[in-house]
Structures are given as structure tokens and as C-alpha cells.
Amino acid sequence: TIDVLKKAPKDEICSWVRVLVAALSCHAVPLLQDFIEDPDAARIQKLREEKIGDQAKIIELQKQIIDEREVQVKKIQETVHEEVKSVQKEMKSYSSVLQKEIKTQSTQFQENVASVVTAKKLGEAVKQVTEKEERAKNAVLFGVTEEKNEVLESKVKKILQSAGQKPRIVHYSRLGTVKAGASRPVKVSFANPTVAREVLRNGKQLKNVEDCRQIFICPDRTVEERKTQKELVAQMKQLRTENPGARYSIRNGQVMRSETSDT
């Protein structure tokens, strides 16, 4: 640049200087004047601009933080919503399983109860059938005089012979407890029900035997059957009293009137 100035004509250099002075007059001089008038003005302006820039950055940062919080809140809400849906679904599934289990347990309980009841009824039925079969082999003699130190077997055989029977006796015994002035019934067991039925059928002949007219041969009944028979006998006696000319008998658990009557 110095070499250029050395070689440049004087007039041209003067022209350059005038242009430079004009430029300084337009731009540099006002700045120098402001600096001279208020030396801190430029610095304050700079600080003000920096502060404005910082505030803008802070505002922008706050906006970013708010936006980020909104995003996080939205994510949390979505997560909570999904968790609630999951819990509701699990509760519904658990409730369904629980109801199914309760229903299954209830059904099993009812089946068990029914099974127990059925087994109990079956056991009772078997017991009743067995007991009925055993009773079918027996006959009960009422009106047999009871004596101290009696030979009961001889009495029973004599009574059965009077009815035209000589069956094999398996067992015999008095029933109930001893009571003064009363004779206990005698239960007699035979080999099978057929023999017992034959003895019962021929027992009616005892009413024609002098020493046996007070003796009656009856089936071996249960307590309930004896109660029913007692009621039927009372009913038959009542009917005979009301109708002296008619004949009544007990057949198949009922009081029946015979076709023929006494005249």
C-alpha cells in the first residue's frame, strides 16, 4: 500500500484523502461525539442488548421446560390409563375365575352331599332289606304263659305241633323285659322264610286247641309295623262292634270286610 502511495500522483492522493475525511465525518465523528458526551452509553447499550438476549433465552428455555412437562404429564396420564385398564382387566379375569371356581366347588359340594345322601340311603335300604329278610324267617308267639325256670323249647315245640307243624327251630327267646303278671312274647327263628310262612298260615288252627286258644302266631314286625298293626286291629274291633253281623279281617295292611256274614 505504501508503494502504491509513493507511485500515485499527488492529485490522486489528495482525492483519496478527501474521500476518507468525508467518510470519517459521516460515521466515525458521530460515534466519537457520543462517546465523548457519554462514555458509558455504548457499554450500557451493549449490556442492555445482552440482557434482552438473555431474557429471550430464559423465555425460550421456560417454554421448552413447559413443553417438556406437558409431554411428561401426557405420558404419565397415558401410563396411568394403561395401568388402570390392565388392573381392571385382571380384576375382571380374576372375578370370572373366582366365580367359575365357586360354581365348580358348589357343584362338587352338591355332588358330594348327594353322593353321601345316596350312599346313606343305599346303606339304609340294604339294611332294611337285610333286616326284612331276617324277620321273614321268624314268627312271634303271643299268649304263651311265662313261668320261672321254664323249658321254653319244649313249650314252643308243643304249640307248633298243636298247629300241625314240626319245623326245625333255629333259635327262640322271650322279647322285652320281665313284668309281673304279664307273659312276654316268644320269637322263634326258622331255617328260611318258607317255613316261617307255613307256620304263620297254620297258626289259625290253635284256636281249636283247648290249651292254645289264647295263643296267636304273628309275623316278626318292626316297631312301626307293630304300631300300624295295633291301629288296624283297633279299627277292625270298632267295625265289628258297629256291625255285629259282618266279618272283618286284616289283609295287605287294610281292614277288609268278608263277602259272607253271620246270620
For each residue, the residues with C-beta under 8 A, 3 or more apart:
1: 4 5
2: 5 6
3: 6 7
4: 1 7 8
5: 1 2 8 13
6: 2 3
7: 3 4
8: 4 5 12 13 16
9: 12 13
10: 13 14
11: 14 15
12: 8 9 15 16
13: 5 8 9 10 16 17
14: 10 11 17 18
15: 11 12 18 19
16: 8 12 13 19 20
17: 13 14 20 21
18: 14 15 21 22
19: 15 16 22 23
20: 16 17 23 24
21: 17 18 24 25
22: 18 19 25 26
23: 19 20 26 27 28
24: 20 21 27 28 29
25: 21 22 28 29
26: 22 23 29 30
27: 23 24 30 31
28: 23 24 25 31 32
29: 24 25 26 32 33
30: 26 27 33 34
31: 27 28 34 35
32: 28 29 35 36
33: 29 30 36 37
34: 30 31 37 38 41 42
35: 31 32 38 39 41 42
36: 32 33 39
37: 33 34 41
38: 34 35 41
39: 35 36 42
40: 43 44
41: 34 35 37 38 44 45
42: 34 35 39 45 46
43: 40 46 47
44: 40 41 47 48
45: 41 42 48 49
46: 42 43 49 50
47: 43 44 50 51
48: 44 45 51 52
49: 45 46 52 53
50: 46 47 53 54
51: 47 48 54 55
52: 48 49 55 56
53: 49 50 56 57
54: 50 51 57 58
55: 51 52 58 59
56: 52 53 59 60
57: 53 54 60 61
58: 54 55 61 62
59: 55 56 62 63
60: 56 57 63 64
61: 57 58 64 65
62: 58 59 65 66
63: 59 60 66 67
64: 60 61 67 68
65: 61 62 68 69
66: 62 63 69 70
67: 63 64 70 71
68: 64 65 71 72
69: 65 66 72 73
70: 66 67 73 74
71: 67 68 74 75
72: 68 69 75 76
73: 69 70 76 77
74: 70 71 77 78
75: 71 72 78 79
76: 72 73 79 80
77: 73 74 80 81
78: 74 75 81 82
79: 75 76 82 83
80: 76 77 83 84
81: 77 78 84 85
82: 78 79 85 86
83: 79 80 86 87
84: 80 81 87 88
85: 81 82 88 89
86: 82 83 89 90
87: 83 84 90 91
88: 84 85 91 92
89: 85 86 92 93
90: 86 87 93 94
91: 87 88 94 95
92: 88 89 95 96
93: 89 90 96 97
94: 90 91 97 98
95: 91 92 98 99
96: 92 93 99 100
97: 93 94 100 101
98: 94 95 101 102
99: 95 96 102 103
100: 96 97 103 104
101: 97 98 104 105
102: 98 99 105 106
103: 99 100 106 107
104: 100 101 107 108
105: 101 102 108 109
106: 102 103 109 110
107: 103 104 110 111
108: 104 105 111 112
109: 105 106 112 113
110: 106 107 113 114
111: 107 108 114 115
112: 108 109 115 116
113: 109 110 116 117
114: 110 111 117 118
115: 111 112 118 119
116: 112 113 119 120
117: 113 114 120 121
118: 114 115 121 122
119: 115 116 122 123
120: 116 117 123 124
121: 117 118 124 125
122: 118 119 125 126
123: 119 120 126 127
124: 120 121 127 128
125: 121 122 128 129
126: 122 123 129 130
127: 123 124 130 131
128: 124 125 131 132
129: 125 126 132 133
130: 126 127 133 134
131: 127 128 134 135 222
132: 128 129 135 136
133: 129 130 136 137 193
134: 130 131 137 138
135: 131 132 138 219 220 221 222
136: 132 133 193 196 197 220
137: 133 134 170 189 190 191 192 193 195 196
138: 134 135 187 188 189 190 196 219 220
139: 187 188 190 196 199 200 203 217 218 219 220
140: 175 185 186 187 188 217 218 219 220 221
141: 144 156 159 185 186 187 188 215 216 217 218
142: 185 215 216 217 218
143: 183 214 215 216
144: 141 155 156 159 183 185 186 215
145: 183
146: 150 174 178 182 183 184
147: 150
148:
149:
150: 146 147 155
151: 154 155
152: 155 156 172 173 174 186
153: 156 157 169 172
154: 151 157 158
155: 144 150 151 152 158 159 186
156: 141 144 152 153 159 160 169 172 186 188
157: 153 154 160 161 166 169
158: 154 155 161 162
159: 141 144 155 156 162 163 206 212 215
160: 156 157 163 165 166 167 188 199
161: 157 158 164 165 166
162: 158 159 205 206 209 211 212
163: 159 160 199 202 203 205 206 209 212 217
164: 161 202 205
165: 160 161 198 199 202
166: 157 160 161
167: 160 190 191 195 198 199
168: 190 191 195
169: 153 156 157 172 188 189 190
170: 137 189 190 191
171: 188 189
172: 152 153 156 169 186 187 188 189
173: 152 186 187
174: 146 152 184 185 186 187
175: 140 184 185 186 187
176: 179 184 185
177: 184
178: 146 184
179: 176 182 184
180:
181:
182: 146 179
183: 143 144 145 146
184: 146 174 175 176 177 178 179
185: 140 141 142 144 174 175 176
186: 140 141 144 152 155 156 172 173 174 175
187: 138 139 140 141 172 173 174 175 220
188: 138 139 140 141 156 160 169 171 172 199
189: 137 138 169 170 171 172
190: 137 138 139 167 168 169 170 195 196 199
191: 137 167 168 170 195
192: 137 195 196
193: 133 136 137 196 197
194: 197 198
195: 137 167 168 190 191 192 198 199
196: 136 137 138 139 190 192 193 199 200 219
197: 136 193 194 200 201
198: 165 167 194 195 201 202
199: 139 160 163 165 167 188 190 195 196 202 203 217
200: 139 196 197 203 217 218 219
201: 197 198 204
202: 163 164 165 198 199 205
203: 139 163 199 200 206 216 217 218
204: 201 207
205: 162 163 164 202 208 209
206: 159 162 163 203 209 212 213 215 216 217
207: 204 212 213
208: 205 213
209: 162 163 205 206 212 213
210: 213
211: 162
212: 159 162 163 206 207 209 215
213: 206 207 208 209 210
214: 143
215: 141 142 143 144 159 206 212
216: 141 142 143 203 206
217: 139 140 141 142 163 199 200 203 206
218: 139 140 141 142 200 203 221 229
219: 135 138 139 140 196 200
220: 135 136 138 139 140 187
221: 135 140 218 225 226 229
222: 131 135 225 226
223: 226 227
224: 227 228
225: 221 222 228 229
226: 221 222 223 229 230
227: 223 224 230 231
228: 224 225 231 232 253
229: 218 221 225 226 232 233 250
230: 226 227 233 234
231: 227 228 234 235
232: 228 229 235 236 250 253 254 255
233: 229 230 236 237 250
234: 230 231 237 238
235: 231 232 238 239 255
236: 232 233 239 240 248 249 250 255
237: 233 234 240 241
238: 234 235 241 242
239: 235 236 242 243 246 248 255 257
240: 236 237 243 244 246 248
241: 237 238 244
242: 238 239
243: 239 240 246 248
244: 240 241 262
245: 261 262 263
246: 239 240 243 257 258 261 262
247: 257 258 260 261 262
248: 236 239 240 243 255 256 257 258
249: 236 255 256 258
250: 229 232 233 236 253 254 255 256
251: 254 256
252: 256
253: 228 232 250
254: 232 250 251
255: 232 235 236 239 248 249 250
256: 248 249 250 251 252
257: 239 246 247 248
258: 246 247 248 249 261
259:
260: 247
261: 245 246 247 258
262: 244 245 246 247
263: 245
